[in-house]
Amino acid sequence: MNHSTRTQSTPTQPTPTPSTPTQSTRTHPTRTPPRDPSLRRSIALFRAFLREQRDPEACYSLLARDAADQVEAVIGGVRGKVVVDVGGGSGYFTREFRGRGAHAFLFEPDLRELGESPVAPAVVADGYLLPLADGAADVTFSSNVLEHVADPQTFVSELVRVTRPGGIVYLSFTNWLSPWGGHEWAPWHYLGARRAHARYRRRTGRQPKHTLGENLFAHHIGPTLRQVRARDDITVVSARSRYWPFLAATVAKVPGLREFATWNLLLILRRCP
């Protein structure tokens, strides 16, 4: 999901309307992820990630249910809430929120990410400039997008802008020094992006999806935490490893270690009144 360039067109602002479960909004009928955090949950998610290429529906449906559970643990349920999914690809997260009774809207700038048959309707729009009024959303949701954004502070500011006072921003990203920081060419990014890129081409015979500095950026946990904590329009409700089975918040507090061990940072931010 590349947010490094802004969309030229400005779509009209969607009007929140009650969503009725249809074929595109029903949740995928597979098992619910175990309690968060727990070792069983982490293992279930890891196994799903390993099957991503063979069964993306099962993988992303499980991840969507897990993320929706995390949101509901904070706000007590999404039924009747306006949820804005920024950079949600083909719409698994949006579909899950709609299946739980939310008025969920998907904003995705990349038609390739939407695919030929997205699982939820979408507005083609850039995360730097969302076609929404200030305070339009109860929940602004962004999963694994920030590492694809050249200007993370502007991106976060836009997520905060469209969130109502008292609402929350769910922001998760894979930091560069995570074992998965290089995405499809991880963990060889530890030896340098150019070398990892070349190795991927040699082994697969095709170009990688991601190129550092174009649609993948080396963002780190320490600077990101300092930037969000310095803002006066949000409070940090939670800063933790998204997938760790234990000590999820503790790992994210230790400078140096957190850059390698957190794997994926989850921030839950509350918009100040």
C-alpha positions as a Markdown table, in Angstrom:
| # | Residue | x | y | z |
|---|---|---|---|---|
| 1 | Met | 0.0 | 0.0 | 0.0 |
| 2 | Asn | 2.0 | 2.9 | -1.3 |
| 3 | His | 1.1 | 6.3 | 0.1 |
| 4 | Ser | 4.3 | 8.0 | -1.1 |
| 5 | Thr | 2.3 | 10.0 | -3.7 |
| 6 | Arg | -1.0 | 11.8 | -3.4 |
| 7 | Thr | -4.0 | 11.0 | -5.5 |
| 8 | Gln | -4.8 | 13.8 | -7.9 |
| 9 | Ser | -8.5 | 13.5 | -7.8 |
| 10 | Thr | -10.6 | 14.3 | -4.8 |
| 11 | Pro | -13.6 | 11.9 | -4.4 |
| 12 | Thr | -16.8 | 13.1 | -2.8 |
| 13 | Gln | -17.2 | 12.6 | 0.9 |
| 14 | Pro | -19.0 | 9.4 | 1.7 |
| 15 | Thr | -22.1 | 9.7 | 3.9 |
| 16 | Pro | -22.2 | 7.2 | 6.8 |
| 17 | Thr | -25.3 | 4.9 | 6.3 |
| 18 | Pro | -26.2 | 1.8 | 8.2 |
| 19 | Ser | -24.5 | -1.3 | 6.6 |
| 20 | Thr | -26.5 | -4.4 | 6.1 |
| 21 | Pro | -24.5 | -7.6 | 6.0 |
| 22 | Thr | -24.3 | -8.7 | 2.4 |
| 23 | Gln | -21.9 | -11.1 | 0.6 |
| 24 | Ser | -19.2 | -8.4 | 0.7 |
| 25 | Thr | -19.6 | -7.6 | 4.4 |
| 26 | Arg | -20.1 | -10.9 | 6.1 |
| 27 | Thr | -17.1 | -12.2 | 8.1 |
| 28 | His | -15.2 | -15.2 | 6.8 |
| 29 | Pro | -16.5 | -18.3 | 8.6 |
| 30 | Thr | -13.3 | -19.4 | 10.2 |
| 31 | Arg | -12.3 | -19.6 | 13.9 |
| 32 | Thr | -12.0 | -16.6 | 16.2 |
| 33 | Pro | -8.4 | -15.8 | 17.2 |
| 34 | Pro | -7.6 | -16.7 | 20.9 |
| 35 | Arg | -7.4 | -14.1 | 23.6 |
| 36 | Asp | -4.9 | -11.3 | 23.2 |
| 37 | Pro | -2.2 | -11.4 | 24.4 |
| 38 | Ser | -1.6 | -15.2 | 24.6 |
| 39 | Leu | 0.8 | -17.7 | 23.2 |
| 40 | Arg | -2.1 | -19.5 | 21.4 |
| 41 | Arg | -3.1 | -16.3 | 19.7 |
| 42 | Ser | 0.5 | -15.5 | 18.6 |
| 43 | Ile | 1.0 | -19.0 | 17.2 |
| 44 | Ala | -2.3 | -18.9 | 15.3 |
| 45 | Leu | -1.4 | -15.6 | 13.7 |
| 46 | Phe | 2.1 | -16.8 | 12.8 |
| 47 | Arg | 0.7 | -19.9 | 11.2 |
| 48 | Ala | -1.7 | -17.8 | 9.2 |
| 49 | Phe | 1.1 | -15.5 | 8.0 |
| 50 | Leu | 3.0 | -18.6 | 6.8 |
| 51 | Arg | 0.0 | -19.5 | 4.7 |
| 52 | Glu | -0.6 | -16.0 | 3.3 |
| 53 | Gln | 0.5 | -16.8 | -0.3 |
| 54 | Arg | -1.6 | -20.0 | -0.4 |
| 55 | Asp | -4.6 | -18.8 | 1.4 |
| 56 | Pro | -4.8 | -15.0 | 1.7 |
| 57 | Glu | -8.5 | -15.1 | 2.6 |
| 58 | Ala | -7.9 | -17.2 | 5.7 |
| 59 | Cys | -4.8 | -15.2 | 6.7 |
| 60 | Tyr | -6.3 | -11.7 | 6.4 |
| 61 | Ser | -9.7 | -12.6 | 7.7 |
| 62 | Leu | -8.1 | -13.9 | 10.9 |
| 63 | Leu | -5.9 | -10.8 | 11.2 |
| 64 | Ala | -9.0 | -8.6 | 10.6 |
| 65 | Arg | -10.9 | -10.4 | 13.4 |
| 66 | Asp | -8.0 | -10.0 | 15.7 |
| 67 | Ala | -7.6 | -6.3 | 15.0 |
| 68 | Ala | -11.3 | -5.7 | 15.4 |
| 69 | Asp | -11.2 | -7.5 | 18.8 |
| 70 | Gln | -8.4 | -5.1 | 19.8 |
| 71 | Val | -10.5 | -2.1 | 18.8 |
| 72 | Glu | -13.5 | -3.3 | 20.6 |
| 73 | Ala | -11.5 | -4.0 | 23.8 |
| 74 | Val | -10.8 | -0.3 | 23.9 |
| 75 | Ile | -14.2 | 1.2 | 22.9 |
| 76 | Gly | -16.5 | -1.5 | 24.0 |
| 77 | Gly | -18.0 | -2.4 | 20.6 |
| 78 | Val | -18.1 | -0.9 | 17.1 |
| 79 | Arg | -21.8 | -1.4 | 16.3 |
| 80 | Gly | -23.2 | 2.0 | 15.0 |
| 81 | Lys | -19.7 | 3.5 | 15.0 |
| 82 | Val | -18.1 | 5.2 | 12.0 |
| 83 | Val | -14.9 | 3.4 | 11.2 |
| 84 | Val | -12.5 | 4.7 | 8.6 |
| 85 | Asp | -10.0 | 2.1 | 7.2 |
| 86 | Val | -7.1 | 3.9 | 5.6 |
| 87 | Gly | -4.9 | 1.9 | 3.3 |
| 88 | Gly | -6.9 | -1.3 | 3.9 |
| 89 | Gly | -6.0 | -3.0 | 0.6 |
| 90 | Ser | -8.8 | -5.2 | -0.7 |
| 91 | Gly | -11.0 | -4.6 | 2.3 |
| 92 | Tyr | -10.7 | -7.4 | 4.8 |
| 93 | Phe | -10.7 | -5.1 | 7.8 |
| 94 | Thr | -13.5 | -3.0 | 6.5 |
| 95 | Arg | -15.6 | -6.1 | 5.9 |
| 96 | Glu | -14.9 | -7.3 | 9.4 |
| 97 | Phe | -16.0 | -4.0 | 10.9 |
| 98 | Arg | -19.2 | -4.0 | 8.8 |
| 99 | Gly | -19.9 | -7.5 | 9.9 |
| 100 | Arg | -19.9 | -6.2 | 13.5 |
| 101 | Gly | -22.4 | -3.5 | 12.7 |
| 102 | Ala | -20.1 | -0.6 | 12.1 |
| 103 | His | -20.5 | 2.0 | 9.4 |
| 104 | Ala | -17.1 | 1.2 | 7.9 |
| 105 | Phe | -15.5 | 2.9 | 4.9 |
| 106 | Leu | -12.3 | 1.9 | 3.0 |
| 107 | Phe | -9.9 | 4.4 | 1.6 |
| 108 | Glu | -7.2 | 3.0 | -0.6 |
| 109 | Pro | -4.9 | 4.9 | -3.1 |
| 110 | Asp | -3.6 | 1.9 | -5.0 |
| 111 | Leu | -5.9 | 0.2 | -7.5 |
| 112 | Arg | -3.5 | -2.8 | -7.5 |
| 113 | Glu | -4.0 | -3.3 | -3.8 |
| 114 | Leu | -7.8 | -3.3 | -4.3 |
| 115 | Gly | -7.5 | -6.0 | -6.9 |
| 116 | Glu | -10.1 | -7.0 | -9.4 |
| 117 | Ser | -12.6 | -8.1 | -6.8 |
| 118 | Pro | -12.2 | -6.2 | -3.5 |
| 119 | Val | -14.1 | -7.7 | -0.6 |
| 120 | Ala | -15.5 | -4.3 | 0.4 |
| 121 | Pro | -16.4 | -1.2 | -1.6 |
| 122 | Ala | -13.7 | 1.5 | -1.5 |
| 123 | Val | -13.0 | 5.1 | -2.1 |
| 124 | Val | -9.8 | 5.7 | -4.1 |
| 125 | Ala | -8.1 | 8.4 | -2.0 |
| 126 | Asp | -4.7 | 9.1 | -0.5 |
| 127 | Gly | -4.0 | 8.9 | 3.2 |
| 128 | Tyr | -2.3 | 12.3 | 3.2 |
| 129 | Leu | -5.5 | 14.0 | 2.1 |
| 130 | Leu | -8.7 | 12.1 | 3.0 |
| 131 | Pro | -12.0 | 13.4 | 1.5 |
| 132 | Leu | -13.6 | 13.6 | 5.0 |
| 133 | Ala | -14.6 | 16.4 | 7.3 |
| 134 | Asp | -12.8 | 17.0 | 10.6 |
| 135 | Gly | -14.0 | 14.6 | 13.3 |
| 136 | Ala | -15.9 | 12.4 | 10.9 |
| 137 | Ala | -14.8 | 9.0 | 12.4 |
| 138 | Asp | -15.3 | 7.3 | 15.7 |
| 139 | Val | -12.4 | 5.0 | 14.8 |
| 140 | Thr | -9.6 | 5.7 | 12.3 |
| 141 | Phe | -7.9 | 2.5 | 11.5 |
| 142 | Ser | -4.5 | 1.9 | 9.7 |
| 143 | Ser | -2.9 | -1.5 | 9.7 |
| 144 | Asn | 0.6 | -1.9 | 8.3 |
| 145 | Val | 0.6 | 1.2 | 6.2 |
| 146 | Leu | 3.0 | 3.6 | 7.9 |
| 147 | Glu | 6.1 | 1.8 | 6.6 |
| 148 | His | 4.9 | 2.6 | 3.1 |
| 149 | Val | 4.5 | 6.4 | 3.8 |
| 150 | Ala | 7.3 | 8.8 | 3.0 |
| 151 | Asp | 6.0 | 11.5 | 5.5 |
| 152 | Pro | 4.7 | 9.7 | 8.6 |
| 153 | Gln | 4.0 | 12.8 | 10.6 |
| 154 | Thr | 1.7 | 14.2 | 7.9 |
| 155 | Phe | 0.0 | 10.9 | 7.6 |
| 156 | Val | -0.6 | 10.6 | 11.3 |
| 157 | Ser | -1.9 | 14.2 | 11.4 |
| 158 | Glu | -4.5 | 13.3 | 8.8 |
| 159 | Leu | -5.6 | 10.3 | 10.7 |
| 160 | Val | -6.0 | 12.4 | 13.8 |
| 161 | Arg | -7.9 | 15.2 | 11.9 |
| 162 | Val | -10.7 | 12.9 | 10.7 |
| 163 | Thr | -11.1 | 11.4 | 14.2 |
| 164 | Arg | -13.7 | 12.9 | 16.4 |
| 165 | Pro | -12.7 | 14.2 | 19.9 |
| 166 | Gly | -12.8 | 11.2 | 22.2 |
| 167 | Gly | -12.4 | 8.8 | 19.2 |
| 168 | Ile | -9.4 | 6.6 | 18.7 |
| 169 | Val | -6.8 | 6.0 | 16.1 |
| 170 | Tyr | -5.6 | 2.4 | 15.6 |
| 171 | Leu | -2.1 | 2.6 | 14.0 |
| 172 | Ser | 0.1 | -0.4 | 13.4 |
| 173 | Phe | 3.3 | -0.7 | 11.3 |
| 174 | Thr | 6.3 | -3.0 | 10.8 |
| 175 | Asn | 9.4 | -1.1 | 11.8 |
| 176 | Trp | 12.5 | -1.3 | 9.6 |
| 177 | Leu | 14.7 | -3.2 | 12.1 |
| 178 | Ser | 12.0 | -5.8 | 12.7 |
| 179 | Pro | 12.9 | -9.3 | 11.3 |
| 180 | Trp | 10.0 | -8.6 | 8.8 |
| 181 | Gly | 11.1 | -5.0 | 8.0 |
| 182 | Gly | 12.2 | -5.8 | 4.5 |
| 183 | His | 8.9 | -7.4 | 3.7 |
| 184 | Glu | 9.3 | -10.0 | 0.9 |
| 185 | Trp | 13.1 | -9.7 | 1.0 |
| 186 | Ala | 13.3 | -10.0 | 4.8 |
| 187 | Pro | 15.4 | -10.8 | 6.8 |
| 188 | Trp | 18.2 | -10.0 | 4.3 |
| 189 | His | 17.5 | -6.3 | 4.7 |
| 190 | Tyr | 19.8 | -6.5 | 7.7 |
| 191 | Leu | 22.6 | -6.8 | 5.1 |
| 192 | Gly | 21.4 | -3.7 | 3.2 |
| 193 | Ala | 18.4 | -3.0 | 1.1 |
| 194 | Arg | 20.2 | -3.1 | -2.2 |
| 195 | Arg | 21.8 | -6.4 | -1.5 |
| 196 | Ala | 18.5 | -7.9 | -0.2 |
| 197 | His | 16.7 | -6.6 | -3.3 |
| 198 | Ala | 19.2 | -8.2 | -5.6 |
| 199 | Arg | 19.1 | -11.5 | -3.8 |
| 200 | Tyr | 15.3 | -11.6 | -4.1 |
| 201 | Arg | 15.6 | -11.1 | -7.9 |
| 202 | Arg | 18.2 | -13.9 | -8.2 |
| 203 | Arg | 16.2 | -16.4 | -6.2 |
| 204 | Thr | 12.7 | -15.7 | -7.6 |
| 205 | Gly | 13.4 | -14.4 | -11.1 |
| 206 | Arg | 11.1 | -11.4 | -10.6 |
| 207 | Gln | 11.2 | -7.9 | -9.3 |
| 208 | Pro | 10.3 | -7.4 | -5.6 |
| 209 | Lys | 7.0 | -5.6 | -4.8 |
| 210 | His | 8.8 | -3.1 | -2.6 |
| 211 | Thr | 11.7 | -0.8 | -3.1 |
| 212 | Leu | 13.3 | 1.1 | -0.3 |
| 213 | Gly | 12.7 | 4.9 | -0.7 |
| 214 | Glu | 9.9 | 4.4 | -3.2 |
| 215 | Asn | 7.1 | 2.4 | -1.5 |
| 216 | Leu | 8.9 | 1.2 | 1.6 |
| 217 | Phe | 10.6 | 3.4 | 4.2 |
| 218 | Ala | 12.9 | 2.8 | 7.1 |
| 219 | His | 10.8 | 4.0 | 10.0 |
| 220 | His | 11.8 | 3.3 | 13.6 |
| 221 | Ile | 9.9 | 2.9 | 16.9 |
| 222 | Gly | 11.8 | 5.4 | 19.0 |
| 223 | Pro | 11.3 | 8.4 | 16.7 |
| 224 | Thr | 7.7 | 7.4 | 16.1 |
| 225 | Leu | 6.9 | 7.2 | 19.8 |
| 226 | Arg | 8.6 | 10.6 | 20.4 |
| 227 | Gln | 6.6 | 12.2 | 17.6 |
| 228 | Val | 3.2 | 11.0 | 18.8 |
| 229 | Arg | 3.9 | 11.7 | 22.5 |
| 230 | Ala | 4.9 | 15.3 | 21.6 |
| 231 | Arg | 1.5 | 16.0 | 20.1 |
| 232 | Asp | -1.1 | 18.0 | 22.1 |
| 233 | Asp | -4.1 | 16.7 | 20.2 |
| 234 | Ile | -3.9 | 13.0 | 21.2 |
| 235 | Thr | -3.1 | 10.9 | 24.1 |
| 236 | Val | -1.3 | 7.5 | 23.8 |
| 237 | Val | -3.7 | 4.8 | 25.2 |
| 238 | Ser | -1.4 | 1.9 | 24.3 |
| 239 | Ala | 2.0 | 1.4 | 22.7 |
| 240 | Arg | 2.9 | -2.3 | 22.4 |
| 241 | Ser | 4.0 | -5.1 | 20.2 |
| 242 | Arg | 1.0 | -6.1 | 18.1 |
| 243 | Tyr | 1.8 | -9.8 | 18.0 |
| 244 | Trp | 3.9 | -10.7 | 21.0 |
| 245 | Pro | 2.3 | -13.3 | 23.4 |
| 246 | Phe | 3.6 | -11.7 | 26.6 |
| 247 | Leu | 5.4 | -8.5 | 27.8 |
| 248 | Ala | 4.0 | -6.8 | 24.7 |
| 249 | Ala | 4.1 | -3.3 | 26.3 |
| 250 | Thr | 7.4 | -3.9 | 28.1 |
| 251 | Val | 9.3 | -4.8 | 25.0 |
| 252 | Ala | 8.2 | -1.6 | 23.3 |
| 253 | Lys | 9.6 | 0.5 | 26.2 |
| 254 | Val | 13.2 | -0.7 | 26.0 |
| 255 | Pro | 15.3 | 1.5 | 23.6 |
| 256 | Gly | 17.4 | -0.5 | 21.2 |
| 257 | Leu | 15.8 | -3.8 | 22.0 |
| 258 | Arg | 12.4 | -2.6 | 20.8 |
| 259 | Glu | 13.7 | -1.9 | 17.4 |
| 260 | Phe | 14.4 | -5.6 | 16.8 |
| 261 | Ala | 12.1 | -7.4 | 19.2 |
| 262 | Thr | 8.8 | -5.5 | 18.8 |
| 263 | Trp | 8.3 | -6.8 | 15.3 |
| 264 | Asn | 5.2 | -4.7 | 14.7 |
| 265 | Leu | 4.3 | -1.6 | 16.8 |
| 266 | Leu | 0.6 | -1.1 | 17.7 |
| 267 | Leu | -0.4 | 2.4 | 18.8 |
| 268 | Ile | -3.8 | 3.2 | 20.0 |
| 269 | Leu | -4.3 | 7.0 | 20.3 |
| 270 | Arg | -7.2 | 8.9 | 21.7 |
| 271 | Arg | -8.2 | 12.2 | 20.1 |
| 272 | Cys | -8.3 | 15.0 | 22.8 |
| 273 | Pro | -11.5 | 17.0 | 23.2 |
